[in-house]
């Protein structure tokens, strides 16, 4: 494995919500992801999966421990990150395509070229819309799109500036099973051509096993990494593979680990 | 809701005409003397016959109001942004602002006259001051209630505070700003007329004071009508502008399939 591109070293994080209402979200969370690797994080709900993404993106600061991206300690948000949030969080006053163009208006070097190369950037956005099956919806406003369409647009927004690090927080949660599977294939193709480092947070174990090179299983709150699974299926992976014995066995193992983690809390 | 029926469009006008008809009928029925409550037809006659004399006053009041309004909106927006984007400034400034706004503006006019002399300047300032508050409160509320999730979209890209303000905060508070403009423009007229009645030699307010001292009540009412008309016209203009600019916040169930 190459040098770690993303590193969490015994990280603690507490959400402060006033006297006696603090929530300890992460305790001693440690994980390392190599450059170009596709990592998935699974775990019981409320275990701090999304918190890990916020720490890596620099939106949150760890109370203890170290977070590194690309060899640098994370001090605040960095431009090499593309993030798709759990909610689509489209800006309601912009059309779908303008929403997708937002990163290019903020991140250098695109920012200073934006006015001159707008047409070219729009073309790029249109191409992405086509890839995720949103062609023809560019000029719609977010409220004119269904939840699934908004999530796909939000995925485009995370990809438009070709980030080195892609953070996906349950990006396919609100989609129906068939669209979801289509987008798995789309995402796999995108990742195989551009090779970004990806961290995908999901509660869909099949999704994790289909997409990821490595799966981290997290414990219930306060979250820490319980187990790591290497996923060795060859790429490109097909949906048929997800029904193979090996694949089902992996899913089964993941499932048991998570249900153990949940019982640990109940006990 | 794409299509408004003709009746719905006509309804506000019908209500206004109806009010005049009832007014006219009641005044005639009870033989109300002209110096108590003139007939609408008398008032319209005054408006028509003395239009040349009324026009300069109306223009004066309109211009004064608009200058004060524009100044107030600019100042109010700036203060609103300062207050809304920082908790510290919010806590520090709010009590002062409320205290300032609680002072009846008519009490301030004499001070303004001492400072600037009577005439247009105190009227502009009164209307400016009176329309700052709703703008400040609304812009500050719009900024303060911006969803952190929306800000995170830009924050995650390493955007500066200024980028976030321009990219999310300000567009997000536009509907609040436009809502306040409709209130502010009507208040601005109040401010102008208060000041004109106390210290001016032109404007509708001044004209009404002189007319009432002459017990020319129909002329007083003509002044009121002009004010009401200008108020409605500007309110409608801003409502239209609001619809154009912030349609995204005003959507109804118009989901496009």
Contacts between the chains, C-beta under 8 A, distances in Angstrom:
chain1	res1	chain2	res2	distance
A	57	B	156	5.1
A	58	B	156	7.6
A	58	B	158	7.9
A	59	B	152	5.9
A	59	B	155	6.1
A	59	B	156	5.8
A	76	B	158	7.3
A	77	B	155	5.5
A	77	B	156	5.3
A	77	B	157	6.6
A	77	B	158	4.4
A	77	B	159	7.6
A	78	B	158	5.7
A	79	B	157	6.2
A	79	B	158	4.5
A	81	B	156	6.2
A	81	B	157	7.4
A	81	B	158	8.0
A	83	B	156	4.5
A	85	B	149	6.7
A	85	B	152	7.0
A	85	B	153	7.3
A	87	B	149	6.2
A	89	B	147	7.9
A	89	B	149	4.9
A	89	B	150	6.0
A	89	B	152	7.2
A	89	B	153	5.3
A	91	B	150	6.2
A	91	B	153	7.0
A	91	B	167	7.9
A	91	B	168	6.7
A	91	B	171	7.2
A	92	B	248	5.1
A	92	B	249	7.2
A	93	B	171	4.8
A	93	B	172	7.5
A	93	B	174	7.3
A	93	B	246	7.6
A	93	B	248	4.7
A	93	B	249	7.7
A	102	B	153	6.9
A	102	B	154	7.1
A	102	B	157	7.7
A	102	B	167	7.2
A	103	B	157	5.4
A	105	B	167	7.4
A	106	B	154	6.1
A	106	B	157	4.5
A	106	B	158	7.3
A	106	B	159	4.7
A	106	B	163	5.9
A	106	B	167	7.3
A	107	B	157	5.5
A	107	B	158	7.0
A	140	B	256	7.0
A	141	B	248	5.8
A	141	B	251	7.9
A	143	B	248	7.4
A	143	B	251	5.9
A	143	B	255	7.9
A	144	B	255	6.6
A	144	B	256	5.0
A	157	B	153	7.8
A	161	B	157	7.9
